[in-house]
Amino acid sequence: MSNTNYLNWLKTAKTVVLIPLYIFVNCTTSYAQVPETAVINYASDRGVRLVRGATDSVRAEPGQRMQKYKDAVEIPGSKKSLSRLSLRNRMDGQIGGLVQAGPASVTSAYTFPCKASTSVLYGWRQGSSPCSDGLWVVPLVSQSHSSKVPPSGFKNTYSATASKNLLQAQASTDLVRYYCSTAANPKMGQWMTSTSSLSPEAACQEATQKCEASTGGKCLVASLGEWNVNDPDLVVSMQCASNKTTEISARTRQGNGSVIDKLLLEIEQMSLSVNAINCVPSIYHPNELIVSPVKDELTLIQTNNVNGNLEINVLVGTVNIVSVKRLVKVSKGFSYRLRENDISRIDCDNILQSQPVQEFLNTANWPQDAAEQLQGYRSGFCKSPERRPDNGNGGRIRINIPFGGGGGGEEPTPGVGDE
């Protein structure tokens, strides 16, 4: 696509690609509420671990608080092992989201605030959760290609041994590069992006210094992450706010790890040329998904890892799901699988009666101030249709949406996930 055509597209585009996982700034009007902590409300047994940073692992216990981007809970594969956590909003201390990890036959994990692996029930909504713009869903084995990394040099892997080995491997190969973006007060609309081969701190220091020198005010980290120059298939996404409206525009470019620097710079220059404000980049890997609510309504999803294949069951609300090659909208009562790239109906009644969901919806299992939110999940829970839709494919809907160098777009298939 030519630069002229791209600029025209960028000026008129609506929301088509998600804001990255680690985002501190609401690009349109105000700072987003990011909980100071996640509180562990329940840990079923001694096997449930709280992994602090890269090296420390302790038994998870009720009342423990997790730090942003550093801490994770790891739940061993078991029919009974699970952990429940409530996310507390920074401004008013109210619950902004509910998370239950496990039980499952293989290890599950949740990293505060926005990363889930294997079997996780995640309930939230726009504007009241750190992940209103995206819950990052990854297979447990994908840590060596983590495209969103925490600050202060911590790796959000789920075991100290794996983390240590990964850091050693990265140091020996010197193939990992880091990116960081910063944004000023939304009223100023300024932003800066930097990359570094040294560390995320180095990239963020440079981006912050440039941003604050340009604005004379304070700038916050908006997104940060990493990529490997040997990755054969990555996507760079830049999402920006308009300086005239509240619409969000976005653009993607696809390429291998060796050209990410070039693609990131290209998209940055294009965004600057149209005076886009508070632009936030992100880099996606083929085996990852980003899930976010479509509307400001209660949303509940269930993530699964089926033989290494990511699956998202939408139980309440409607979500956008983004991966390297596709963007789809999925409503409650439907499931999306990454490997097949399709949407199919789910058995809502059976899922509702399953152990994990019954555990999640039980008011007695949560703090008292979660009762209203839980009632919303119960009343909004999907229901199985009386008969499967006759679309000639057994209720399964195939989707093909190439991103490639030509860039993003909303799911065009009419009626997918509609009620």
C-alpha positions in Angstrom: 0.0 0.0 0.0 1.3 3.5 -0.9 2.0 6.1 1.7 -0.8 8.2 0.4 -3.3 5.5 0.6 -2.1 4.5 4.1 -2.4 8.1 5.3 -6.0 8.3 4.0 -6.8 5.0 5.7 -5.3 6.2 9.0 -7.3 9.4 9.0 -10.6 7.6 8.7 -10.0 4.3 10.5 -12.0 3.2 13.5 -10.9 0.8 16.2 -9.5 -2.2 14.5 -6.5 -3.4 16.5 -6.1 -3.6 20.3 -4.0 -1.3 22.4 -1.1 -3.3 23.7 -1.1 -5.3 26.9 1.0 -3.1 29.2 -0.8 0.2 28.9 -0.9 2.9 31.5 -2.6 5.6 29.4 -6.1 5.9 28.0 -5.3 7.4 24.7 -8.5 9.3 24.2 -9.5 11.2 27.3 -7.9 10.3 30.6 -5.6 8.0 32.4 -6.8 4.4 32.7 -7.4 2.9 36.1 -4.6 0.4 36.7 -4.9 -1.6 40.0 -2.1 -1.3 42.4 -2.3 -4.9 43.1 -4.0 -8.2 42.7 -5.1 -9.9 45.9 -5.0 -13.6 46.3 -8.4 -14.6 47.8 -7.9 -18.4 47.6 -5.2 -21.0 46.9 -6.4 -24.6 47.0 -3.2 -26.3 48.1 0.5 -26.1 48.7 1.2 -26.7 45.0 -0.1 -23.3 44.0 2.9 -21.0 43.9 3.3 -17.2 43.9 6.3 -16.5 41.6 7.9 -13.1 42.5 10.0 -11.7 39.8 12.5 -14.0 38.1 13.9 -16.0 40.9 11.6 -16.2 44.0 8.8 -18.7 44.4 6.7 -19.2 47.5 3.5 -20.9 48.5 0.5 -18.9 47.5 -1.7 -17.9 50.4 -4.9 -15.8 50.8 -4.1 -12.1 51.4 -0.9 -12.0 49.5 -0.7 -9.1 47.0 0.9 -9.2 43.6 3.1 -6.5 42.0 2.3 -5.3 38.5 4.3 -6.9 35.7 6.5 -8.9 38.2 4.4 -11.5 40.0 2.5 -14.6 38.8 0.5 -17.4 40.3 1.3 -20.9 39.0 -1.3 -23.7 39.4 -0.1 -27.3 38.9 -2.0 -29.6 36.7 -4.7 -31.2 38.8 -8.5 -31.7 39.0 -8.7 -29.6 42.2 -5.8 -27.1 42.2 -6.9 -23.5 41.5 -6.4 -19.9 42.7 -8.8 -17.0 42.8 -7.7 -13.3 42.7 -9.5 -9.9 42.8 -8.0 -6.9 41.0 -8.4 -3.7 43.0 -8.8 -0.3 41.2 -6.2 2.3 42.0 -8.6 5.2 42.4 -11.4 3.9 44.6 -10.1 0.5 45.8 -13.1 -1.3 44.2 -12.8 -4.6 42.4 -12.1 -4.1 38.8 -11.8 -7.7 37.7 -12.0 -11.3 38.9 -9.6 -14.1 37.9 -9.6 -17.8 38.6 -6.7 -19.9 37.3 -7.2 -23.7 37.2 -8.2 -26.4 37.6 -6.8 -28.2 34.5 -4.8 -31.3 33.6 -1.7 -29.2 32.8 -0.1 -26.2 34.5 -2.0 -22.9 34.4 -0.7 -19.5 35.2 -1.8 -15.8 35.6 0.6 -12.9 35.6 -0.7 -9.6 37.1 -2.3 -7.8 35.5 -2.8 -9.0 31.9 -1.4 -12.4 31.0 -3.1 -15.8 31.2 -2.0 -19.3 30.3 -4.0 -22.5 29.9 -7.2 -22.7 32.0 -8.2 -19.2 33.3 -11.6 -17.6 33.9 -11.2 -13.8 33.5 -14.1 -11.4 34.2 -13.8 -7.7 33.6 -15.1 -4.7 31.6 -13.8 -1.6 29.9 -12.7 1.3 32.0 -12.5 -0.6 35.3 -9.7 -3.1 34.8 -6.1 -2.9 33.7 -6.9 -5.2 30.8 -9.9 -3.4 29.3 -7.6 -2.9 26.3 -6.3 -6.4 26.1 -5.7 -9.7 28.1 -2.7 -11.4 26.7 -3.3 -15.2 26.3 -0.3 -17.3 25.7 0.6 -21.0 25.7 2.8 -21.9 28.7 5.7 -22.9 26.4 5.8 -19.5 24.6 7.8 -17.6 27.2 11.0 -17.8 25.1 9.3 -15.5 22.6 7.4 -13.2 25.0 6.5 -10.1 23.1 5.4 -8.2 26.2 7.9 -8.0 29.1 7.8 -6.3 32.5 10.0 -3.4 33.5 13.0 -3.6 35.9 14.5 -6.6 34.1 12.0 -9.1 35.5 10.9 -11.9 33.2 7.3 -13.2 33.7 8.2 -16.8 33.3 6.4 -19.3 35.5 9.4 -21.1 37.1 12.7 -19.8 38.4 14.7 -22.4 36.5 13.1 -21.6 33.2 13.6 -17.9 33.7 17.2 -18.3 34.6 17.9 -20.5 31.5 16.0 -18.1 29.3 18.0 -15.1 30.5 21.3 -17.0 30.0 20.2 -18.0 26.5 19.4 -14.5 25.6 22.7 -13.2 26.9 24.6 -15.7 24.9 22.8 -15.1 21.6 22.3 -11.4 21.8 19.3 -11.7 19.5 16.7 -10.0 21.7 15.7 -6.4 21.2 13.4 -4.3 23.4 10.9 -1.6 22.6 9.2 1.0 24.9 6.7 3.8 24.2 5.8 6.7 26.5 3.0 9.2 26.4 2.4 12.5 28.1 -0.8 13.8 29.7 -3.5 12.9 27.2 -4.3 16.6 26.9 -0.8 17.2 25.5 -1.0 14.2 23.2 2.7 13.8 22.9 4.4 10.3 22.6 7.8 8.8 21.9 9.0 5.3 21.0 12.5 3.9 21.4 14.2 0.5 20.9 17.3 -1.0 22.5 19.4 -4.1 22.4 20.4 -3.7 26.1 17.3 -3.9 28.2 13.7 -2.6 28.5 15.0 -0.1 31.0 17.3 1.4 28.4 14.6 1.7 25.9 12.2 3.3 28.4 14.8 5.7 29.7 15.4 7.0 26.2 11.7 7.2 25.3 10.9 9.0 28.6 13.7 11.5 28.3 12.7 12.4 24.8 9.0 12.7 25.7 9.6 14.8 28.7 12.1 17.0 26.9 9.5 17.6 24.2 6.6 18.3 26.5 8.2 19.8 29.6 5.9 17.5 31.6 5.7 14.0 33.0 5.5 11.1 30.6 4.3 7.6 31.5 5.3 4.2 30.0 2.4 3.2 27.7 3.8 -0.1 26.3 6.9 -2.2 26.4 8.1 -5.5 25.1 10.6 -7.5 23.3 11.2 -9.5 20.1 13.9 -11.8 18.8 15.6 -10.9 15.5 15.3 -14.6 14.4 11.5 -14.7 14.7 10.2 -15.5 11.2 6.7 -14.1 11.7 5.8 -11.0 13.7 3.4 -8.1 13.4 4.0 -4.5 14.5 0.9 -2.6 15.4 0.6 1.2 16.1 -2.6 2.4 17.6 -3.2 6.2 17.9 -5.8 8.6 19.2 -7.1 11.3 16.9 -6.4 14.9 17.7 -9.9 15.9 16.5 -12.2 13.0 17.6 -12.3 10.2 20.2 -11.8 7.6 17.5 -8.8 5.3 17.7 -6.9 4.5 14.5 -4.5 1.6 14.0 -2.2 0.1 11.5 -0.2 -3.2 11.3 2.8 -4.3 9.4 4.1 -7.9 9.2 7.6 -9.1 8.8 10.4 -11.2 10.4 12.3 -10.1 13.4 15.2 -8.6 11.5 13.1 -5.9 10.0 10.9 -4.9 13.0 13.1 -1.8 13.7 12.5 -0.6 10.2 8.7 -1.3 10.3 8.3 0.3 13.7 10.1 3.5 12.5 8.0 3.5 9.3 4.7 3.3 11.1 5.9 5.9 13.6 6.8 8.4 10.9 3.4 7.9 9.1 1.6 8.5 12.4 3.5 11.7 13.1 2.8 13.0 9.6 -0.9 13.0 10.2 -0.5 14.5 13.7 -1.8 11.4 15.5 -1.6 11.6 19.3 -0.6 9.2 22.1 0.4 6.4 19.6 1.2 3.1 21.3 3.1 0.3 19.5 2.9 -3.4 20.1 4.6 -6.5 18.6 2.7 -9.8 18.4 3.9 -13.4 18.0 2.1 -16.2 16.0 1.2 -18.3 19.1 -0.4 -15.4 21.1 -3.8 -13.9 21.4 -5.0 -10.5 22.7 -8.6 -10.4 24.0 -10.5 -7.3 25.0 -14.2 -6.3 25.6 -15.9 -4.7 22.7 -18.2 -2.6 24.9 -18.2 -1.2 28.4 -20.1 -4.2 29.8 -19.3 -7.1 32.0 -17.3 -9.7 30.0 -16.3 -13.2 31.0 -14.0 -15.5 29.0 -12.5 -18.9 29.6 -9.1 -19.6 28.2 -8.0 -23.2 27.4 -4.9 -24.8 26.0 -6.1 -27.9 24.0 -3.1 -29.9 22.9 -1.1 -26.7 22.5 -3.9 -24.9 20.7 -5.3 -21.7 22.3 -9.1 -21.6 22.8 -11.2 -18.7 24.0 -14.8 -19.4 25.2 -16.9 -16.3 25.4 -19.4 -16.7 28.3 -20.6 -13.2 28.9 -20.3 -10.1 26.6 -18.5 -9.7 23.3 -14.8 -9.6 22.7 -12.3 -8.7 20.0 -9.6 -11.3 19.5 -6.3 -10.3 17.9 -3.5 -12.5 16.7 -0.7 -12.1 14.1 -2.9 -12.8 11.1 -6.5 -12.1 12.2 -8.9 -9.9 14.1 -12.3 -11.3 15.0 -15.3 -10.3 17.0 -16.7 -13.1 19.1 -20.0 -12.9 21.1 -21.1 -15.0 24.1 -22.0 -18.5 23.2 -19.1 -18.9 20.8 -15.6 -20.1 20.9 -12.5 -19.2 18.9 -9.5 -21.5 18.3 -6.3 -20.1 17.1 -4.9 -23.1 15.1 -8.1 -23.7 13.1 -8.8 -19.9 12.8 -12.5 -20.5 13.2 -15.5 -19.7 15.5 -17.9 -22.4 16.7 -20.8 -22.6 19.1 -20.2 -23.8 22.6 -22.4 -25.8 25.0 -23.2 -23.0 27.4 -25.3 -25.2 29.7 -22.6 -27.8 30.2 -19.9 -25.1 30.7 -22.2 -23.4 33.3 -22.4 -26.6 35.3 -18.7 -27.4 35.1 -16.6 -27.2 38.2 -14.4 -24.2 37.3 -17.4 -22.1 36.4 -19.4 -23.1 39.4 -16.4 -22.3 41.6 -16.1 -18.9 39.9 -19.8 -17.9 40.1 -20.2 -18.9 43.8 -20.5 -15.6 45.8 -19.2 -17.4 48.9 -15.8 -17.8 47.2 -15.2 -14.1 46.8 -15.1 -10.9 48.9 -18.5 -9.3 49.7 -18.0 -6.4 47.3 -17.7 -8.8 44.4 -21.4 -9.9 44.8 -22.9 -7.4 42.3 -20.3 -8.3 39.7 -20.9 -12.0 40.1 -24.6 -11.5 39.8 -24.0 -9.7 36.5 -22.0 -12.7 35.2 -24.7 -15.1 36.3 -27.5 -13.2 34.7 -25.6 -12.5 31.5 -24.2 -16.0 31.0 -24.7 -17.5 27.6 -27.4 -20.0 26.9 -27.2 -23.0 24.5 -29.4 -22.6 21.4 -32.3 -25.0 20.9 -30.7 -26.2 17.8 -27.4 -25.7 16.1 -27.3 -23.2 13.2 -27.4 -24.7 9.8 -24.5 -23.1 7.9 -23.4 -26.2 6.1 -20.4 -26.6 8.4 -21.8 -28.2 11.6 -22.2 -24.9 13.4 -18.5 -24.0 12.7 -17.7 -20.7 11.0 -14.4 -20.4 9.0 -12.7 -17.0 9.0 -9.9 -15.8 6.8 -8.6 -12.3 7.4 -5.1 -11.7 6.1 -3.3 -8.9 7.9 0.0 -9.0 6.1 1.6 -5.8 4.8 -1.8 -4.5 3.8 -2.9 -4.0 7.3 -6.0 -4.5 9.6 -9.6 -4.4 9.5 -12.7 -5.4 11.5 -14.1 -8.9 11.2 -16.4 -8.6 8.1 -18.4 -11.8 8.6 -21.9 -10.8 9.4 -23.7 -12.4 12.3 -20.7 -14.2 13.8 -21.4 -14.4 17.4 -24.5 -12.3 17.1 -27.5 -13.1 19.3 
